[in-house]
Amino acid sequence: MWGGKIEFKTPMLFCIAFLFQFLAAGLTGILLSVALSIGTGKFIFRGRAFSLRDRWRHSLQSFWAFYYWFPKMSGRCTVEKLGQLHFWLFLIGFHLTYRLHACPRLLGMPRRI
């Protein structure tokens, strides 16, 4: 991407979101190691770090591959506006799901009840 002419089409949106999310999930790993060192690691970030890193990564890679390779393999173009709508709805929906999922844990609810 460095020095190139970037077009923000649907596959590129999924790739950039993957890079930023992978960085953010890696930073939660640092927070997890700090939480474990002070003895509060049983309820803070464990489930959320897995959800944000692995489920998000596989979803983004699958969608990127579909939007990039489907037109090349089938010869049929995808509708760019629908792809971008899919991206933004997926981005907002995923973050709402897992941010709200983490709120009880951050307020002190144990991991397994």
C-alpha positions as CSV (number, residue, x, y, z in Angstrom):
1,M,0.0,0.0,0.0
2,W,2.9,2.3,0.7
3,G,3.5,4.6,-2.3
4,G,0.7,3.1,-4.4
5,K,-2.5,4.5,-5.6
6,I,-5.0,3.1,-3.1
7,E,-8.6,2.7,-4.1
8,F,-10.9,2.2,-1.2
9,K,-13.1,-0.4,-2.7
10,T,-14.7,-3.2,-0.6
11,P,-11.8,-5.6,-0.5
12,M,-9.5,-2.8,0.6
13,L,-11.9,-1.7,3.4
14,F,-11.9,-5.3,4.8
15,C,-8.1,-5.4,4.6
16,I,-7.6,-2.1,6.4
17,A,-10.1,-3.0,9.0
18,F,-8.2,-6.3,9.6
19,L,-4.9,-4.5,10.1
20,F,-6.4,-2.0,12.6
21,Q,-8.3,-4.7,14.5
22,F,-5.3,-7.0,14.6
23,L,-3.3,-4.2,16.2
24,A,-6.1,-3.4,18.7
25,A,-6.5,-7.1,19.6
26,G,-2.7,-7.4,20.1
27,L,-2.8,-4.5,22.5
28,T,-5.5,-6.3,24.6
29,G,-2.9,-9.0,25.0
30,I,-0.6,-6.5,26.7
31,L,-3.4,-5.5,29.0
32,L,-4.1,-9.2,29.7
33,S,-0.5,-9.8,30.7
34,V,-0.6,-6.8,33.1
35,A,-3.9,-7.9,34.5
36,L,-2.5,-11.4,35.2
37,S,0.5,-9.9,36.9
38,I,-1.6,-8.0,39.4
39,G,-3.9,-10.9,40.1
40,T,-7.1,-9.8,38.4
41,G,-6.8,-11.8,35.2
42,K,-9.6,-14.1,35.9
43,F,-12.3,-11.8,34.7
44,I,-11.0,-8.9,32.6
45,F,-10.0,-9.5,29.0
46,R,-9.6,-13.2,28.3
47,G,-12.8,-13.9,26.4
48,R,-12.8,-10.6,24.7
49,A,-9.3,-10.9,23.4
50,F,-10.1,-14.2,21.7
51,S,-13.4,-12.9,20.2
52,L,-11.9,-9.7,18.9
53,R,-8.8,-11.3,17.5
54,D,-9.7,-14.6,16.0
55,R,-13.4,-14.4,15.1
56,W,-12.9,-10.9,13.6
57,R,-9.9,-11.9,11.7
58,H,-11.5,-15.0,10.1
59,S,-14.6,-13.0,9.2
60,L,-12.7,-10.2,7.6
61,Q,-10.4,-12.5,5.7
62,S,-13.4,-14.5,4.4
63,F,-15.2,-11.4,3.2
64,W,-12.1,-9.9,1.7
65,A,-11.5,-13.1,-0.3
66,F,-15.1,-13.2,-1.5
67,Y,-15.1,-9.6,-2.7
68,Y,-11.7,-9.9,-4.3
69,W,-11.8,-13.3,-5.9
70,F,-15.5,-13.8,-6.8
71,P,-15.4,-11.3,-9.7
72,K,-12.2,-12.8,-11.0
73,M,-13.4,-16.3,-10.9
74,S,-16.9,-15.8,-12.1
75,G,-16.6,-12.9,-14.5
76,R,-19.5,-11.1,-12.7
77,C,-19.0,-7.9,-10.9
78,T,-20.2,-7.2,-7.4
79,V,-22.2,-4.1,-6.6
80,E,-19.8,-1.7,-4.8
81,K,-22.4,0.1,-2.9
82,L,-23.8,-3.1,-1.5
83,G,-20.4,-4.3,-0.5
84,Q,-19.6,-1.1,1.3
85,L,-23.0,-1.3,3.1
86,H,-22.1,-4.8,4.1
87,F,-18.7,-3.7,5.4
88,W,-20.2,-0.8,7.5
89,L,-23.1,-2.9,8.9
90,F,-20.7,-5.7,9.8
91,L,-18.2,-3.3,11.4
92,I,-20.8,-1.6,13.5
93,G,-22.7,-4.8,14.4
94,F,-19.6,-6.7,15.4
95,H,-18.3,-4.0,17.6
96,L,-21.7,-3.4,19.3
97,T,-21.9,-7.1,20.0
98,Y,-18.5,-7.6,21.5
99,R,-18.2,-4.2,23.2
100,L,-21.5,-4.8,25.0
101,H,-20.4,-8.4,25.7
102,A,-17.4,-7.0,27.5
103,C,-19.2,-4.5,29.7
104,P,-20.3,-6.9,32.5
105,R,-16.8,-8.3,32.6
106,L,-15.2,-4.9,33.0
107,L,-17.7,-4.1,35.8
108,G,-16.4,-7.1,37.7
109,M,-18.6,-10.1,36.8
110,P,-16.6,-13.3,37.0
111,R,-15.8,-15.1,33.8
112,R,-17.7,-18.3,34.6
113,I,-21.0,-18.2,36.5
